[in-house]
């Protein structure tokens, strides 16, 4: 249950709003790319929770401004916009979730990972 909550919170936090079509496409793609990068960090460090937490924290600190922008935009999405985003990026987001699950499950109680995930969900 915890693993699903963490993945859902991270994914929902990064879903961009669809303001102007060109911006929305760029924001959507950027959000998914960032999720893929986060999933890669989690997967690559699934056997070392402290390293996972450190690397996630570094990534999230480095990309804080972009993450805040995407999260703010995501809060203004309509149901139709969320549906369109899911239809366009659903397959990639499922792959992201599948890649994250083992590492998040294994490291869900690690203090460094928990602190990094709080950064991802802050704002």
N, CA, C and O atoms as CSV, one atom per row, in Angstrom:
chain,resi,resn,atom,element,x,y,z
A,1,UNK,N,N,0.823,-1.204,0.000
A,1,UNK,CA,C,0.000,0.000,0.000
A,1,UNK,C,C,0.861,1.259,0.000
A,1,UNK,O,O,0.605,2.180,-0.775
A,2,UNK,N,N,1.867,1.308,0.850
A,2,UNK,CA,C,2.753,2.468,0.931
A,2,UNK,C,C,3.410,2.714,-0.414
A,2,UNK,O,O,3.524,3.860,-0.849
A,3,UNK,N,N,3.845,1.648,-1.080
A,3,UNK,CA,C,4.545,1.842,-2.350
A,3,UNK,C,C,3.623,2.485,-3.372
A,3,UNK,O,O,4.060,3.338,-4.145
A,4,UNK,N,N,2.368,2.096,-3.389
A,4,UNK,CA,C,1.426,2.692,-4.337
A,4,UNK,C,C,1.178,4.154,-4.008
A,4,UNK,O,O,1.086,4.987,-4.909
A,5,UNK,N,N,1.073,4.465,-2.753
A,5,UNK,CA,C,0.849,5.847,-2.331
A,5,UNK,C,C,2.021,6.723,-2.737
A,5,UNK,O,O,1.819,7.819,-3.262
A,6,UNK,N,N,3.242,6.261,-2.504
A,6,UNK,CA,C,4.417,7.047,-2.863
A,6,UNK,C,C,4.477,7.303,-4.354
A,6,UNK,O,O,4.718,8.434,-4.776
A,7,UNK,N,N,4.263,6.280,-5.154
A,7,UNK,CA,C,4.314,6.446,-6.605
A,7,UNK,C,C,3.210,7.377,-7.077
A,7,UNK,O,O,3.458,8.261,-7.896
A,8,UNK,N,N,2.007,7.195,-6.578
A,8,UNK,CA,C,0.893,8.047,-6.985
A,8,UNK,C,C,1.155,9.497,-6.596
A,8,UNK,O,O,0.902,10.405,-7.387
A,9,UNK,N,N,1.655,9.722,-5.397
A,9,UNK,CA,C,1.935,11.091,-4.964
A,9,UNK,C,C,2.986,11.754,-5.839
A,9,UNK,O,O,2.841,12.918,-6.213
A,10,UNK,N,N,4.032,11.026,-6.164
A,10,UNK,CA,C,5.079,11.599,-7.005
A,10,UNK,C,C,4.540,11.879,-8.403
A,10,UNK,O,O,4.769,12.955,-8.954
A,11,UNK,N,N,3.830,10.918,-8.973
A,11,UNK,CA,C,3.288,11.107,-10.324
A,11,UNK,C,C,2.300,12.265,-10.357
A,11,UNK,O,O,2.388,13.121,-11.237
A,12,UNK,N,N,1.370,12.306,-9.422
A,12,UNK,CA,C,0.378,13.376,-9.414
A,12,UNK,C,C,1.008,14.737,-9.151
A,12,UNK,O,O,0.549,15.756,-9.668
A,13,UNK,N,N,2.049,14.744,-8.354
A,13,UNK,CA,C,2.702,16.012,-8.051
A,13,UNK,C,C,3.364,16.621,-9.277
A,13,UNK,O,O,3.540,17.837,-9.351
A,14,UNK,N,N,3.729,15.792,-10.226
A,14,UNK,CA,C,4.465,16.287,-11.383
A,14,UNK,C,C,3.612,16.479,-12.628
A,14,UNK,O,O,4.121,16.940,-13.649
A,15,UNK,N,N,2.334,16.139,-12.571
A,15,UNK,CA,C,1.495,16.290,-13.759
A,15,UNK,C,C,1.292,17.776,-14.052
A,15,UNK,O,O,0.793,18.517,-13.206
A,16,UNK,N,N,1.673,18.200,-15.231
A,16,UNK,CA,C,1.563,19.616,-15.567
A,16,UNK,C,C,0.175,20.007,-16.058
A,16,UNK,O,O,-0.589,19.177,-16.549
A,17,UNK,N,N,-0.122,21.262,-15.915
A,17,UNK,CA,C,-1.366,21.786,-16.470
A,17,UNK,C,C,-1.187,21.991,-17.963
A,17,UNK,O,O,-0.063,22.072,-18.457
A,18,UNK,N,N,-2.282,22.074,-18.665
A,18,UNK,CA,C,-2.242,22.286,-20.108
A,18,UNK,C,C,-2.722,23.698,-20.378
A,18,UNK,O,O,-3.879,23.911,-20.739
A,19,UNK,N,N,-1.823,24.670,-20.202
A,19,UNK,CA,C,-2.173,26.077,-20.390
A,19,UNK,C,C,-2.340,26.382,-21.871
A,19,UNK,O,O,-3.464,26.499,-22.360
A,20,UNK,N,N,-1.253,26.509,-22.568
A,20,UNK,CA,C,-1.260,26.709,-24.006
A,20,UNK,C,C,-0.724,25.419,-24.579
A,20,UNK,O,O,0.166,24.807,-23.988
A,21,UNK,N,N,-1.247,24.986,-25.724
A,21,UNK,CA,C,-0.909,23.659,-26.235
A,21,UNK,C,C,0.600,23.411,-26.297
A,21,UNK,O,O,1.066,22.376,-25.818
A,22,UNK,N,N,1.355,24.315,-26.861
A,22,UNK,CA,C,2.806,24.108,-26.987
A,22,UNK,C,C,3.457,23.992,-25.612
A,22,UNK,O,O,4.301,23.123,-25.393
A,23,UNK,N,N,3.066,24.867,-24.688
A,23,UNK,CA,C,3.619,24.800,-23.336
A,23,UNK,C,C,3.214,23.502,-22.648
A,23,UNK,O,O,4.017,22.878,-21.955
A,24,UNK,N,N,1.965,23.105,-22.847
A,24,UNK,CA,C,1.459,21.894,-22.204
A,24,UNK,C,C,2.224,20.672,-22.678
A,24,UNK,O,O,2.570,19.803,-21.878
A,25,UNK,N,N,2.488,20.602,-23.972
A,25,UNK,CA,C,3.233,19.472,-24.506
A,25,UNK,C,C,4.636,19.445,-23.919
A,25,UNK,O,O,5.123,18.388,-23.519
A,26,UNK,N,N,5.273,20.579,-23.868
A,26,UNK,CA,C,6.621,20.662,-23.304
A,26,UNK,C,C,6.606,20.316,-21.817
A,26,UNK,O,O,7.467,19.575,-21.343
A,27,UNK,N,N,5.631,20.848,-21.080
A,27,UNK,CA,C,5.528,20.558,-19.647
A,27,UNK,C,C,5.253,19.079,-19.409
A,27,UNK,O,O,5.860,18.468,-18.530
A,28,UNK,N,N,4.350,18.508,-20.181
A,28,UNK,CA,C,4.026,17.088,-20.029
A,28,UNK,C,C,5.237,16.220,-20.284
A,28,UNK,O,O,5.531,15.302,-19.518
A,29,UNK,N,N,5.936,16.514,-21.359
A,29,UNK,CA,C,7.134,15.739,-21.698
A,29,UNK,C,C,8.196,15.912,-20.608
A,29,UNK,O,O,8.826,14.937,-20.199
A,30,UNK,N,N,8.394,17.128,-20.144
A,30,UNK,CA,C,9.400,17.381,-19.107
A,30,UNK,C,C,9.052,16.637,-17.824
A,30,UNK,O,O,9.929,16.056,-17.185
A,31,UNK,N,N,7.788,16.652,-17.447
A,31,UNK,CA,C,7.369,15.954,-16.236
A,31,UNK,C,C,7.637,14.456,-16.344
A,31,UNK,O,O,8.125,13.836,-15.399
A,32,UNK,N,N,7.318,13.886,-17.488
A,32,UNK,CA,C,7.532,12.449,-17.660
A,32,UNK,C,C,9.024,12.130,-17.688
A,32,UNK,O,O,9.452,11.138,-17.099
A,33,UNK,N,N,9.813,12.949,-18.359
A,33,UNK,CA,C,11.266,12.734,-18.378
A,33,UNK,C,C,11.826,12.792,-16.956
A,33,UNK,O,O,12.665,11.972,-16.583
A,34,UNK,N,N,11.369,13.747,-16.173
A,34,UNK,CA,C,11.844,13.843,-14.789
A,34,UNK,C,C,11.441,12.605,-13.992
A,34,UNK,O,O,12.228,12.093,-13.196
A,35,UNK,N,N,10.229,12.131,-14.205
A,35,UNK,CA,C,9.788,10.913,-13.518
A,35,UNK,C,C,10.652,9.728,-13.930
A,35,UNK,O,O,11.007,8.893,-13.098
A,36,UNK,N,N,10.989,9.658,-15.212
A,36,UNK,CA,C,11.853,8.575,-15.686
A,36,UNK,C,C,13.239,8.667,-15.047
A,36,UNK,O,O,13.833,7.645,-14.704
A,37,UNK,N,N,13.746,9.867,-14.888
A,37,UNK,CA,C,15.055,10.047,-14.246
A,37,UNK,C,C,15.000,9.637,-12.773
A,37,UNK,O,O,15.925,9.001,-12.269
A,38,UNK,N,N,13.933,9.996,-12.097
A,38,UNK,CA,C,13.759,9.603,-10.700
A,38,UNK,C,C,13.659,8.085,-10.588
A,38,UNK,O,O,14.252,7.479,-9.695
A,39,UNK,N,N,12.908,7.480,-11.498
A,39,UNK,CA,C,12.777,6.019,-11.492
A,39,UNK,C,C,14.121,5.342,-11.711
A,39,UNK,O,O,14.403,4.309,-11.103
A,40,UNK,N,N,14.947,5.909,-12.569
A,40,UNK,CA,C,16.275,5.350,-12.828
A,40,UNK,C,C,17.141,5.421,-11.576
A,40,UNK,O,O,17.860,4.473,-11.259
A,41,UNK,N,N,17.073,6.542,-10.866
A,41,UNK,CA,C,17.830,6.673,-9.609
A,41,UNK,C,C,17.369,5.617,-8.608
A,41,UNK,O,O,18.189,4.948,-7.979
A,42,UNK,N,N,16.065,5.474,-8.468
A,42,UNK,CA,C,15.522,4.494,-7.518
A,42,UNK,C,C,15.936,3.080,-7.907
A,42,UNK,O,O,16.386,2.304,-7.063
A,43,UNK,N,N,15.785,2.752,-9.179
A,43,UNK,CA,C,16.113,1.402,-9.640
A,43,UNK,C,C,17.606,1.095,-9.505
A,43,UNK,O,O,17.984,0.009,-9.066
A,44,UNK,N,N,18.440,2.043,-9.877
A,44,UNK,CA,C,19.885,1.824,-9.834
A,44,UNK,C,C,20.415,1.670,-8.409
A,44,UNK,O,O,21.481,1.090,-8.199
A,45,UNK,N,N,19.679,2.184,-7.443
A,45,UNK,CA,C,20.135,2.161,-6.047
A,45,UNK,C,C,19.245,1.324,-5.142
A,45,UNK,O,O,19.269,1.490,-3.923
A,46,UNK,N,N,18.467,0.431,-5.723
A,46,UNK,CA,C,17.517,-0.345,-4.921
A,46,UNK,C,C,18.182,-1.267,-3.912
A,46,UNK,O,O,17.537,-1.726,-2.969
A,47,UNK,N,N,19.466,-1.539,-4.103
A,47,UNK,CA,C,20.180,-2.383,-3.150
A,47,UNK,C,C,20.988,-1.584,-2.132
A,47,UNK,O,O,21.694,-2.159,-1.305
A,48,UNK,N,N,20.883,-0.255,-2.195
A,48,UNK,CA,C,21.590,0.607,-1.241
A,48,UNK,C,C,20.675,1.804,-0.936
A,48,UNK,O,O,20.730,2.834,-1.608
A,49,UNK,N,N,19.861,1.646,0.061
A,49,UNK,CA,C,18.845,2.655,0.378
A,49,UNK,C,C,19.443,4.014,0.741
A,49,UNK,O,O,18.898,5.051,0.364
A,50,UNK,N,N,20.548,4.014,1.465
A,50,UNK,CA,C,21.166,5.297,1.808
A,50,UNK,C,C,21.616,6.028,0.545
A,50,UNK,O,O,21.408,7.235,0.419
A,51,UNK,N,N,22.229,5.304,-0.388
A,51,UNK,CA,C,22.662,5.925,-1.649
A,51,UNK,C,C,21.447,6.416,-2.433
A,51,UNK,O,O,21.484,7.495,-3.024
A,52,UNK,N,N,20.383,5.636,-2.439
A,52,UNK,CA,C,19.162,6.054,-3.114
A,52,UNK,C,C,18.656,7.368,-2.531
A,52,UNK,O,O,18.332,8.295,-3.272
A,53,UNK,N,N,18.590,7.446,-1.228
A,53,UNK,CA,C,18.117,8.662,-0.578
A,53,UNK,C,C,19.004,9.853,-0.881
A,53,UNK,O,O,18.512,10.949,-1.150
A,54,UNK,N,N,20.321,9.638,-0.838
A,54,UNK,CA,C,21.258,10.729,-1.138
A,54,UNK,C,C,21.099,11.213,-2.574
A,54,UNK,O,O,21.042,12.417,-2.824
A,55,UNK,N,N,21.027,10.282,-3.513
A,55,UNK,CA,C,20.944,10.649,-4.935
A,55,UNK,C,C,19.593,11.273,-5.273
A,55,UNK,O,O,19.520,12.211,-6.067
A,56,UNK,N,N,18.533,10.757,-4.675
A,56,UNK,CA,C,17.216,11.376,-4.882
A,56,UNK,C,C,17.211,12.793,-4.325
A,56,UNK,O,O,16.727,13.721,-4.973
A,57,UNK,N,N,17.749,12.953,-3.128
A,57,UNK,CA,C,17.807,14.279,-2.516
A,57,UNK,C,C,18.586,15.262,-3.366
A,57,UNK,O,O,18.160,16.403,-3.542
A,58,UNK,N,N,19.718,14.835,-3.892
A,58,UNK,CA,C,20.533,15.693,-4.757
A,58,UNK,C,C,19.769,16.063,-6.026
A,58,UNK,O,O,19.746,17.226,-6.428
A,59,UNK,N,N,19.147,15.067,-6.651
A,59,UNK,CA,C,18.383,15.319,-7.873
A,59,UNK,C,C,17.232,16.297,-7.607
A,59,UNK,O,O,17.015,17.236,-8.373
A,60,UNK,N,N,16.512,16.068,-6.532
A,60,UNK,CA,C,15.363,16.915,-6.210
A,60,UNK,C,C,15.797,18.336,-5.841
A,60,UNK,O,O,15.119,19.301,-6.195
A,61,UNK,N,N,16.915,18.470,-5.138
A,61,UNK,CA,C,17.441,19.802,-4.829
A,61,UNK,C,C,17.850,20.534,-6.108
A,61,UNK,O,O,17.528,21.708,-6.293
A,62,UNK,N,N,18.555,19.833,-6.978
A,62,UNK,CA,C,19.031,20.421,-8.233
A,62,UNK,C,C,17.870,20.858,-9.131
A,62,UNK,O,O,17.984,21.848,-9.853
A,63,UNK,N,N,16.768,20.130,-9.089
A,63,UNK,CA,C,15.639,20.387,-9.972
A,63,UNK,C,C,14.433,20.991,-9.246
A,63,UNK,O,O,13.311,20.934,-9.749
A,64,UNK,N,N,14.665,21.561,-8.081
A,64,UNK,CA,C,13.574,22.074,-7.245
A,64,UNK,C,C,12.722,23.120,-7.959
A,64,UNK,O,O,11.494,23.068,-7.877
A,65,UNK,N,N,13.337,24.053,-8.647
A,65,UNK,CA,C,12.573,25.115,-9.321
A,65,UNK,C,C,11.666,24.535,-10.397
A,65,UNK,O,O,10.500,24.914,-10.507
A,66,UNK,N,N,12.201,23.621,-11.184
A,66,UNK,CA,C,11.401,22.991,-12.249
A,66,UNK,C,C,10.269,22.158,-11.648
A,66,UNK,O,O,9.138,22.200,-12.131
A,67,UNK,N,N,10.575,21.410,-10.608
A,67,UNK,CA,C,9.543,20.604,-9.950
A,67,UNK,C,C,8.436,21.483,-9.373
A,67,UNK,O,O,7.255,21.163,-9.504
A,68,UNK,N,N,8.815,22.579,-8.742
A,68,UNK,CA,C,7.811,23.486,-8.189
A,68,UNK,C,C,6.923,24.062,-9.290
A,68,UNK,O,O,5.711,24.184,-9.115
A,69,UNK,N,N,7.527,24.414,-10.417
A,69,UNK,CA,C,6.769,24.944,-11.550
A,69,UNK,C,C,5.763,23.905,-12.059
A,69,UNK,O,O,4.599,24.228,-12.295
A,70,UNK,N,N,6.213,22.672,-12.224
A,70,UNK,CA,C,5.327,21.620,-12.728
A,70,UNK,C,C,4.223,21.288,-11.726
A,70,UNK,O,O,3.078,21.055,-12.114
A,71,UNK,N,N,4.567,21.265,-10.445
A,71,UNK,CA,C,3.551,20.973,-9.429
A,71,UNK,C,C,2.498,22.079,-9.375
A,71,UNK,O,O,1.304,21.800,-9.267
A,72,UNK,N,N,2.939,23.324,-9.450
A,72,UNK,CA,C,1.989,24.446,-9.431
A,72,UNK,C,C,1.060,24.369,-10.633
A,72,UNK,O,O,-0.145,24.587,-10.507
A,73,UNK,N,N,1.609,24.065,-11.777
A,73,UNK,CA,C,0.786,23.942,-12.980
A,73,UNK,C,C,-0.190,22.777,-12.851
A,73,UNK,O,O,-1.336,22.870,-13.292
A,74,UNK,N,N,0.256,21.700,-12.256
A,74,UNK,CA,C,-0.590,20.523,-12.096
A,74,UNK,C,C,-1.805,20.758,-11.217
A,74,UNK,O,O,-2.831,20.097,-11.379
A,75,UNK,N,N,-1.697,21.686,-10.300
A,75,UNK,CA,C,-2.827,21.964,-9.401
A,75,UNK,C,C,-3.978,22.654,-10.116
A,75,UNK,O,O,-5.083,22.710,-9.577
A,76,UNK,N,N,-3.753,23.176,-11.302
A,76,UNK,CA,C,-4.814,23.884,-12.016
A,76,UNK,C,C,-5.459,23.046,-13.117
A,76,UNK,O,O,-6.314,23.541,-13.851
A,77,UNK,N,N,-5.062,21.800,-13.236
A,77,UNK,CA,C,-5.597,20.942,-14.290
A,77,UNK,C,C,-7.057,20.596,-14.083
A,77,UNK,O,O,-7.508,20.366,-12.961
A,78,UNK,N,N,-7.783,20.563,-15.184
A,78,UNK,CA,C,-9.169,20.096,-15.160
A,78,UNK,C,C,-9.167,18.575,-15.312
A,78,UNK,O,O,-8.143,17.971,-15.627
A,79,UNK,N,N,-10.318,17.979,-15.084
A,79,UNK,CA,C,-10.441,16.532,-15.254
A,79,UNK,C,C,-10.126,16.126,-16.696
A,79,UNK,O,O,-9.475,15.107,-16.928
A,80,UNK,N,N,-10.582,16.911,-17.647
A,80,UNK,CA,C,-10.322,16.610,-19.060
A,80,UNK,C,C,-8.828,16.689,-19.372
A,80,UNK,O,O,-8.304,15.880,-20.137
A,81,UNK,N,N,-8.155,17.657,-18.782
A,81,UNK,CA,C,-6.722,17.794,-19.002
A,81,UNK,C,C,-5.957,16.625,-18.380
A,81,UNK,O,O,-5.002,16.117,-18.967
A,82,UNK,N,N,-6.381,16.210,-17.198
A,82,UNK,CA,C,-5.745,15.059,-16.558
A,82,UNK,C,C,-5.950,13.804,-17.398
A,82,UNK,O,O,-5.037,12.991,-17.547
A,83,UNK,N,N,-7.140,13.654,-17.941
A,83,UNK,CA,C,-7.439,12.501,-18.790
A,83,UNK,C,C,-6.565,12.508,-20.036
A,83,UNK,O,O,-6.016,11.473,-20.415
A,84,UNK,N,N,-6.432,13.666,-20.676
A,84,UNK,CA,C,-5.604,13.774,-21.875
A,84,UNK,C,C,-4.147,13.449,-21.561
A,84,UNK,O,O,-3.472,12.771,-22.336
A,85,UNK,N,N,-3.673,13.932,-20.430
A,85,UNK,CA,C,-2.301,13.639,-20.010
A,85,UNK,C,C,-2.133,12.139,-19.814
A,85,UNK,O,O,-1.158,11.556,-20.290
A,86,UNK,N,N,-3.072,11.511,-19.117
A,86,UNK,CA,C,-2.995,10.075,-18.862
A,86,UNK,C,C,-3.023,9.270,-20.156
A,86,UNK,O,O,-2.310,8.276,-20.298
A,87,UNK,N,N,-3.850,9.709,-21.092
A,87,UNK,CA,C,-3.918,8.999,-22.369
A,87,UNK,C,C,-2.612,9.116,-23.138
A,87,UNK,O,O,-2.161,8.146,-23.749
A,88,UNK,N,N,-2.009,10.281,-23.113
A,88,UNK,CA,C,-0.771,10.497,-23.864
A,88,UNK,C,C,0.427,9.816,-23.212
A,88,UNK,O,O,1.264,9.237,-23.905
A,89,UNK,N,N,0.514,9.880,-21.889
A,89,UNK,CA,C,1.714,9.425,-21.193
A,89,UNK,C,C,1.499,8.186,-20.321
A,89,UNK,O,O,2.417,7.760,-19.621
A,90,UNK,N,N,0.321,7.614,-20.355
A,90,UNK,CA,C,-0.007,6.497,-19.468
A,90,UNK,C,C,0.948,5.327,-19.543
A,90,UNK,O,O,1.334,4.777,-18.512
A,91,UNK,N,N,1.337,4.933,-20.749
A,91,UNK,CA,C,2.228,3.792,-20.910
A,91,UNK,C,C,3.589,4.078,-20.295
A,91,UNK,O,O,4.158,3.228,-19.611
A,92,UNK,N,N,4.104,5.266,-20.537
A,92,UNK,CA,C,5.405,5.628,-19.968
A,92,UNK,C,C,5.326,5.734,-18.451
A,92,UNK,O,O,6.253,5.320,-17.755
A,93,UNK,N,N,4.227,6.285,-17.926
A,93,UNK,CA,C,4.090,6.420,-16.473
A,93,UNK,C,C,3.946,5.061,-15.800
A,93,UNK,O,O,4.417,4.868,-14.679
A,94,UNK,N,N,3.295,4.120,-16.482
A,94,UNK,CA,C,3.193,2.768,-15.933
A,94,UNK,C,C,4.583,2.147,-15.855
A,94,UNK,O,O,4.918,1.492,-14.868
A,95,UNK,N,N,5.391,2.350,-16.892
A,95,UNK,CA,C,6.763,1.830,-16.885
A,95,UNK,C,C,7.572,2.467,-15.755
A,95,UNK,O,O,8.372,1.797,-15.101
A,96,UNK,N,N,7.357,3.768,-15.530
A,96,UNK,CA,C,8.027,4.467,-14.432
A,96,UNK,C,C,7.628,3.835,-13.094
A,96,UNK,O,O,8.486,3.531,-12.264
A,97,UNK,N,N,6.342,3.645,-12.895
A,97,UNK,CA,C,5.858,3.063,-11.640
A,97,UNK,C,C,6.420,1.656,-11.443
A,97,UNK,O,O,6.850,1.306,-10.344
A,98,UNK,N,N,6.417,0.857,-12.500
A,98,UNK,CA,C,6.945,-0.508,-12.400
A,98,UNK,C,C,8.434,-0.504,-12.058
A,98,UNK,O,O,8.909,-1.371,-11.324
A,99,UNK,N,N,9.160,0.462,-12.585
A,99,UNK,CA,C,10.598,0.562,-12.330
A,99,UNK,C,C,10.879,1.023,-10.898
A,99,UNK,O,O,11.863,0.603,-10.290
A,100,UNK,N,N,10.010,1.889,-10.361
A,100,UNK,CA,C,10.190,2.436,-9.014
A,100,UNK,C,C,9.807,1.457,-7.910
A,100,UNK,O,O,10.431,1.430,-6.849
A,101,UNK,N,N,8.792,0.666,-8.164
A,101,UNK,CA,C,8.176,-0.151,-7.115
A,101,UNK,C,C,9.154,-0.974,-6.281
A,101,UNK,O,O,9.129,-0.877,-5.054
A,102,UNK,N,N,10.016,-1.781,-6.906
A,102,UNK,CA,C,10.893,-2.619,-6.059
A,102,UNK,C,C,11.785,-1.798,-5.127
A,102,UNK,O,O,11.932,-2.138,-3.953
A,103,UNK,N,N,12.372,-0.738,-5.633
A,103,UNK,CA,C,13.248,0.089,-4.807
A,103,UNK,C,C,12.500,0.817,-3.707
A,103,UNK,O,O,12.957,0.870,-2.566
A,104,UNK,N,N,11.336,1.385,-4.055
A,104,UNK,CA,C,10.551,2.092,-3.034
A,104,UNK,C,C,10.044,1.132,-1.974
A,104,UNK,O,O,10.004,1.466,-0.790
A,105,UNK,N,N,9.660,-0.054,-2.401
A,105,UNK,CA,C,9.191,-1.055,-1.436
A,105,UNK,C,C,10.311,-1.422,-0.471
A,105,UNK,O,O,10.106,-1.478,0.742
A,106,UNK,N,N,11.481,-1.669,-1.013
A,106,UNK,CA,C,12.611,-2.096,-0.192
A,106,UNK,C,C,13.081,-0.991,0.746
A,106,UNK,O,O,13.482,-1.261,1.878
A,107,UNK,N,N,13.033,0.249,0.277
A,107,UNK,CA,C,13.634,1.353,1.027
A,107,UNK,C,C,12.609,2.301,1.657
A,107,UNK,O,O,12.969,3.396,2.090
A,108,UNK,N,N,11.369,1.902,1.710
A,108,UNK,CA,C,10.308,2.809,2.165
A,108,UNK,C,C,10.474,3.306,3.592
A,108,UNK,O,O,9.935,4.356,3.944
A,109,UNK,N,N,11.209,2.575,4.420
A,109,UNK,CA,C,11.395,3.014,5.806
A,109,UNK,C,C,12.748,3.672,6.036
A,109,UNK,O,O,13.045,4.088,7.156
A,110,UNK,N,N,13.576,3.775,4.996
A,110,UNK,CA,C,14.880,4.395,5.127
A,110,UNK,C,C,14.712,5.901,5.323
A,110,UNK,O,O,13.969,6.548,4.583
A,111,UNK,N,N,15.389,6.447,6.301
A,111,UNK,CA,C,15.237,7.865,6.647
A,111,UNK,C,C,15.624,8.787,5.490
A,111,UNK,O,O,14.951,9.791,5.256
A,112,UNK,N,N,16.688,8.466,4.768
A,112,UNK,CA,C,17.119,9.322,3.661
A,112,UNK,C,C,16.128,9.281,2.506
A,112,UNK,O,O,15.854,10.308,1.884
A,113,UNK,N,N,15.595,8.111,2.221
A,113,UNK,CA,C,14.600,7.982,1.150
A,113,UNK,C,C,13.318,8.706,1.550
A,113,UNK,O,O,12.722,9.412,0.737
A,114,UNK,N,N,12.900,8.533,2.781
A,114,UNK,CA,C,11.698,9.213,3.265
A,114,UNK,C,C,11.860,10.724,3.178
A,114,UNK,O,O,10.934,11.422,2.765
A,115,UNK,N,N,13.021,11.234,3.560
A,115,UNK,CA,C,13.276,12.678,3.487
A,115,UNK,C,C,13.244,13.161,2.038
A,115,UNK,O,O,12.706,14.231,1.756
A,116,UNK,N,N,13.816,12.383,1.120
A,116,UNK,CA,C,13.812,12.768,-0.291
A,116,UNK,C,C,12.390,12.757,-0.847
A,116,UNK,O,O,12.013,13.649,-1.606
A,117,UNK,N,N,11.619,11.773,-0.481
A,117,UNK,CA,C,10.239,11.687,-0.988
A,117,UNK,C,C,9.402,12.858,-0.443
A,117,UNK,O,O,8.503,13.345,-1.128
A,118,UNK,N,N,9.692,13.301,0.768
A,118,UNK,CA,C,8.996,14.469,1.304
A,118,UNK,C,C,9.319,15.707,0.471
A,118,UNK,O,O,8.452,16.550,0.238
A,119,UNK,N,N,10.575,15.813,0.021
A,119,UNK,CA,C,10.937,16.932,-0.859
A,119,UNK,C,C,10.127,16.863,-2.153
A,119,UNK,O,O,9.645,17.882,-2.648
A,120,UNK,N,N,9.985,15.676,-2.686
A,120,UNK,CA,C,9.259,15.501,-3.953
A,120,UNK,C,C,7.797,15.887,-3.804
A,120,UNK,O,O,7.184,16.381,-4.750
A,121,UNK,N,N,7.246,15.669,-2.643
A,121,UNK,CA,C,5.814,15.924,-2.435
A,121,UNK,C,C,5.523,17.250,-1.740
A,121,UNK,O,O,4.362,17.583,-1.506
A,122,UNK,N,N,6.562,18.006,-1.410
A,122,UNK,CA,C,6.366,19.305,-0.754
A,122,UNK,C,C,5.775,20.312,-1.736
A,122,UNK,O,O,5.819,20.100,-2.947
A,123,UNK,N,N,5.246,21.362,-1.236
A,123,UNK,CA,C,4.664,22.497,-1.982
A,123,UNK,C,C,3.180,22.439,-1.993
A,123,UNK,O,O,2.533,23.312,-2.572
